[in-house]
Amino acid sequence: MPACARARLTGGDRARITARPTNREKIPLMRAAVLREAGHLGVEEIDVPVPGPGEVRVRLRATGVCHTDRTIVEGKVPVPLPMVLGHEGAGVVDAVGGGVTDLTVGDHVVLTITPGCGMCRQCQLGAFALCAVAAPHLLDGRLSNGQRRLTRGAERLNHFAMQSSFAEYAVVERRVAVRVPDDVPFDVACLTACGVSTGFGAAVLRAGVGFGETVLVIGVGGVGLAAVLGAVTVGAGRVVVADRSAAACQLAADLGATDTIVVDGDGAGGGGLAARVRALTGGGVDVAIDAVGTAGTVAAAFTALRGGGRAVVVGVADARAKVSIPLYHLIDQRVLTGSTNGNIRPHVDIPRILDLYRAGRLPLDRLVTRRHPLENIGRAMAELGVRPGRAVITF
């Protein structure tokens, strides 16, 4: 980390900002977790970004740690480097760029990974995660408007998932910032940026779990646990979970799962799991949600379905993997599909999810099992898949 002292923003800085100071010495600095090469994520001091027209700057208060971040660190998904990671941010609006009139300094916001332009064909059909304008920038290092705002002196840094929330400040396009109630804790609110929305939405919106249906969730990390909560919330009759971790299965049971299967080694991906589920449920489940995303777990989810059942894949352990399924399973009307961020409409569904939490009907706070400062980002990453629940970086 550079030895230079980090400057602080004054009250006068927390206002509309449209231009960066020309004197390098006057540019305030912030801490951020920067990935410069696969396997090497380190905390550095970089410039505090300045919002351009139609953008806002958010002072991060909390950000979730997701398996996707680790997948990027491990080099399993190609991205432009250097890059500031993090994609589950929540915080307070700190400055607004020109043209932003519906958010003000002090507003609490969650940074969604599926902003949507609202005008393309996909957005008009309600598929904000497939937005023709924003979605291409999820992994290309830019904001949803195609711009880059992160620098370290003369060096340009890339954004991740249009936000880069492993940092003290983030600049995002206005539509990325979803206003949320001030009484929701930031370490709870941040989970709805990705993990909770992905799991809850996969169950409720993409799979459309119905009252009394039987559901299988493979992998009960943060996303899988959110899928369990979604299925329970809409009245699933039976929720079966499978994971290698007995502690994760126990947490899922505490949150409403009715049956738990602890698999050995890579057993979650074998045909043995599907057979156990079919025997346990008397012929297969109505809905299977795969929150792991290997070729084996996808096959297990699909095979565990009853005829006419539907499997939703939300995990991607390795984007290069290929899946093979028997053709006859399609003939008996089983459905295999995927979901990005739970198919949510962010400015509608994130507030709705948090309203359920505020009403005591969705215990999202129980998903947060550990909190770390940014300096412990490596430790938080290492705990993924080892300790149950979600880790949150707090500022």
C-alpha positions, 0 to 999 in steps of 0.5 A: 500500500502506498505510504501517502496519507489518505485525504478525507472528503469535507462536507462541501465535497458531498455535493454535485461534482462534475470535474476532477481536480487537475492537481494530483495532490488534491485528489482524495484517496480511498481503499479498494480491493484490486485484482491485478492478476489471477490469484492476487487480490490486494487492498490498495489506495486509489483515487476517489472517483468523480461522478459524470452526468447521470451518475452518482457516487455512493459511500459504501457501508457494506458489501457482500462477498459472493462466490462470483468474486472468487471465481473471477479471482481464480481466473475462471471467467475472463475479465479485463485487469486491473479490476476493482471487484465487489458487486453487492454494495449498499451505502449512502449517496455521497455526490450526484452528477449532472442531470440526476434529480431523483436521488439526493445526498444522504439517500440510502441505496443498494447497487443492483447488478441488473439495472436495465435501460428500460427501453430495449426490447428485453427491458420492455419484456421485463427481462432487465438482466438481459438488457441489451444496453447494460448487460454487455458491461457486466464483465467488460470493466465498464459502467452500464453507460460504457464509461470508466471512472476508476483511476490510480493516478494516470492508470485506468482501473476496470469496474466489476459488475458495473459497480466495484463495491470492494471499495470505500466509494463507488460511482455508478450510473443512476439506474444502478442505485436502488433507493431503500428504506433508511431503517434497513441495516446496510449489511442486510440491504447489500445482500439484495444486490445479488445473492438474495435477489438471485436465490429468492427470485429463482424460486419465486419469480423464475421457477414460480414455486407454488403452494404445496410444491416440493422443492430441491435446492442444491448448494446452500451457501448464501444464494441457496439459503435465499432460495430456501427462504423464497420457497418457504415464503410462498408456501412450498410444502417440502424443501429438500436441501443438499450440500457437502456441509452439515453446518450449512444444511443445519442453517437451511433447516433452521430457515425452513428446509424440511429435509437435508442431505449431506453429500460426501466429496463431489457427491452433490453432482452424482446420479446418487443424489438424484436417486436419493431425492426421488426416493425421498419425495416419492418420484421427484420434485416439482422444482430443483434449484442448482446454486452450485453450477457444475455439470454434475449438479445441473444433471442431478437437479434435472434428473431429480425432477418429476415429469413436467418439473422445472430446474433452474440453474443459478450457480456457475462454478466454471463458465467453461463447463458443458452439460449433457442431459438425456433427450427423453427427459425433455420428452416428458416435459421437464424444463431446464433453464437458468436465471440471472439475478433471480429475474428481478425488476430491481427498482420494484423487487428489491424494495419488496424483498426488503419490505418482507424483511421489515415486516418480520416475514423474511429473516435475511439478517440470519444469513449474515454469519460473519463480518470483516473489514476490507483488509480481511477480504482474502480471509472472507474469500477463503471462507466461501463454501467452508463456513455457512451463511454469508460474509459481509465487508463493512466500512 
